[in-house]
C-alpha cells in the first residue's frame, strides 16, 4: 500500500444556491435513513449496506446516484463512534445528523484548480456551482499536479476539499532526534553515531499569544455578560484567531526541524500523545495552555516528515519524565525542574531527561535505528 498524506483545504461557503441546499437536505435524510437501517440490521460494511439499502434509497431520493455510497460512508462512520461508546458503557444517543451536509467523492464533483469554480451535480442534467476564494497558498497546492483531489464536504458555512499526495518511502535513519514536547518548547536529544547532543527549540510566542487571548477573552465575557449569543460568537472568533497565530509560529518550528532531520538523515522520535500514558502530565499543565499546541506541532511534524521521507517513530510517553536513563530507576514522587535519580545520582533537567528516555524507548523497539545509533551511554555525558 502506498502511504499518502491528506490535507483539508477549507473555504467559507458563501451563498449556497437553493438547489445545493436542497441536495444537502436530501443527503442528510439519506445518511439518517442509512444509520437506521445499518443499526437495525447490525450492518458494518459499506458493501452489505449497499446491497440492502441502495435500491430503496435511490428510488426514494432523486439525487445524483454517487452520493448514496458517500452517505453510506458517513453513516457507517457515525455508527462506528456510536458502537465504540456503547462498548465502553457510556450513555449515548443513537447518532443523528442534524446539520445540512454533503459529502462527495472526487469522481462526483469537478473543481477548476485555477479559478476555484466548483461544479456539483444535483441530479442527472442539473448542477450547482460554487466559487471558492483561493488564497496564494491554495493556488500553490492546487497548481502542483502531484497533489490529487480527494473528497469534498459542504456544510452551511464551510467547504472542505481534501487533497492527497503519495509519500516517498522513508529513508533508513542514520541518526535520531528524540523530542519531549512541552508547553513552549521542544526539548530533544540528537544522537548521531557515537555522539549525542541536547537541543531546545523555544516557541515562547505560543505562551504569549495564549496569555493575551486569555486576557482578551476574559474581558469579552465580562463586558458582554448580558448577551450570551454575542459572547459565544466573539469567543469563537477569538479562538480561531488564536489558533491561526499559534499555527503560523509552529509551522516555522516544524519546518526547521524537518530540514535538520533530513540533512542528518535522522529519524524523529515523538511521544504518542494519543496513548493513555500521556495523562498525568496534562494535569501539570496550566489550564490556559491547553494541550492543543502540542497536538498541533505533532500533526505538523508528522505530515511534513511523511512528505519529506523522514521516518517518524512514536513511543509510549508513560514514565518518560520519571525514569532515570542511566540506571532505569523510577521516581514515584513529583519530579521538579530537574530530574535527580535517588539510586545513581544522575541529574538532568526534566525535559531533556524525558527526551533521553524517549530516545531509549525508540532504540529498544527499532532494530534498524538501534544499529545506526548505539544507545548513548548516559554516564559518559
Ligand atoms: Zn539512576
Boltz pocket constraint, residues with backbone or C-beta under 6 A from the ligand:
constraints:
  - pocket:
      binder: B
      contacts: [[A, 324], [A, 325], [A, 326], [A, 327], [A, 328], [A, 329], [A, 341], [A, 342], [A, 343], [A, 344], [A, 345], [A, 346]]
      max_distance: 6.0
